[in-house]
Amino acid sequence: MSKRNYKSNNESSSLAKQPKKHWSLGLLDTMKDPKYVYKDSERVVVIKDKYPKAKVHYLVLPREQISSIFSLNKTHLSLLEEFGTFVKDIRQEHKDADIVAGFHAVPSMHLMHMHVISKDMISDCLKTKTHWNSFTTKFFIPYEEILERIRNDGAVKRISDETHKQLLAMPLKCNQCEFVPKNLPILKQHLLTHNS
């Protein structure tokens, strides 16, 4: 009996030592959490972004384990077209918002996902220049462009590390007018003038 107890204690201590999931895998759990699921279908799940960067911010994900946009090929065309159907629905439901849909050129999260986000960019979660530039420069690839690349080329090519750094380091500029702020707090204050 003592051997049995020893074994189970050993097993439980090895379970406690299991490494936590890396933050980049967080979408896998979020898409199963009913409080975040906005709508879904057999192949697609739309979730509310846990850290929204605008008043409207959703993520559209496949149920299939597709790691990133670089794993897409022509067999995924109908899936991507279904993504577009969800974008239309979200635009219909948020008629007062100017909504864009697209993918980050260098995704930070595991599992391919598309952002559907309003251009107001009003959010307490928008905290860094990197956040801003990831949605307002060519780092944010429009949905229609990704769809065309898959239709025509059957693949999405990676951008270079240099281009990646340049895009995220670009000077701040309002995404709704020509205003160039000195810093992000000034930009955030300015954005409110577009939404008053």
N, C-alpha and C positions, 0 to 999 in steps of 0.2 A: 504493500500500500504506500509506503514512503517513497518507493521508486516511482510509482504512478504520480504522486504529488509533485515530486521533483521534476518529472517530465513536463507536467502541465505548467508548473511555474516557469520552467525554461521556455516553453512554447509561448506563454503570455509575455515574457520579457522580450522575446524575439519579435513578437507582434508590435510591442510598444516601440521598438527600435526601427520599425519600417519607416523609410523616408517619406516625408510629406510630398504630395504632388506638387510639381513646379507650377508657379502661377500661370505660366503660358498654356497650361492644360485646363484652366478654369472654365472655359466655354463648354467643355464636355459635361460638367456638373450643372452649370447654369441652364443649359437647354433641357434638362430633365426636371427643373424646379418649377412647379406650376405658378408660383408667384411672379416669375419672370417671363413665362411663355405668353406671348401676345396673340399669336395665331399659328396654326401649323397645318400640314397636309401629310400625306404618306411619305413624301420625300424631303420636305422642307420644314424647318422650325424657325419662327421669328421670335426673337427675345428682346426684352427691353435691355438696353445697355446698362450695366450696373453702375458705371461712372459716366453718365451722359455728358457730351460736350456741347449740347444745344438743347433747346426746349423739346424737340422731337429727336430721338436717337434710338434706332433699333438696329439689331444685327440679324441678318438673314443667313441661315446655316443649312447645310445639307445633313440629312440623317446619316448618309453614307460617310465613312471616314476618309475624307479627302483632305490631306494635310494643308495644302495651300493652293493659291492660284497657279503655281508652277506645276501642279499635278494635273491640271485640266487638259483635256484633249477633246476631239470632236464627238466622242461618245457622251460628253457631258452637255452637249448643246441643249437638249430638251430640259435638263435640270436648270441651266442658266436662264432659259426662257421662262421657266416657272418662277425663278427669282424675280424676273421682270413683272410677272403678274402680281406678285406680292407688293412690289414697289407701286404699281398702279393703285392697288387697294389702299395702301398707306397714304398716298397722295389724295385719294378721294376722301379718306377719313380725316385728313388734316388740310382741308382746302385753304385755310388761312395762313398756312406755312409754305415757304419756298423750300422745297425738299430736293435734295440731290442724293444719288446713290452711287456707290463706288467702292473700290478696294484700295488698301494701302499697298504701295509698290513693294514694300518690305514689311510683311505682316509680323507683328510681335506675338500674336497668339496662335497656338496650334489649333488646327481645324479651320479650313477655308471659311471665311465669312465676309459678307458684304455689309457695309455701313449704309443705312438709310437715315439721313440727318438733315435737319433744317438749317438754313444758312444764317439764322440769327446768331448762333454760337454763344448764346447766353446760358451760362452754367457755372456753378461753383467748382465743378470738376475740371474746368478748363484752367489749368494752372501754369502751363509752361509754353514757351515759344515752340517747342517740339510738338506739343498738342496742337497748337494753332496751325503750324506749317504742314502737319500731317493731313489736314483736311482742306487747306486753302492754296496749296501749290500743286505742281504736277506729280507730287508724291501720292496724291489721291487720284486714282485712275477711274474715270467714270465707267459705270456699269456697261453702257453701250459700247465703249471702246474695248473692254475685255471681251464682250460678246463677239464683236467684229474680229478681234485677233484670233479667237478660237474658230470662228467660221472660216476665216481666210487662211490662217497659218497652222491651226490645230494646236497652238501652244502660246504661252505667255513667257517672254524672255525676261530674265532678271536684269535690273539696273545695276550699274557698277557701284562699288562701295563709295567711290568719289562722288558720283551723282547723288547717291543716298545722302551723304553728309552735306553736300551743297544745298539740296532741297530743304533739308530740315534746319539749315543755318541761315536761310534767306531772311532779309530784313522783314520785319512785321509790316503788313499793309492790310487795310480794311478789305474785306471780301465783298463789300457792297458799294464802295465808292473809292476815291483816290487818296483818302486820308492815310498818312504815314505817321504812326505814333512813335514816341521815344521808347516806350516799354509796354508790356502786356497790361498792367493796370490801367494805363491811359487808353489803350485800345478797347478794353472791356467797358470802360466808362463811355467811350464813343459809340460802341455798338448799341447801347441803350437808346441813343438818339434815333436809330433806325427802327426801333420797336416801340416808340412812344405813341 
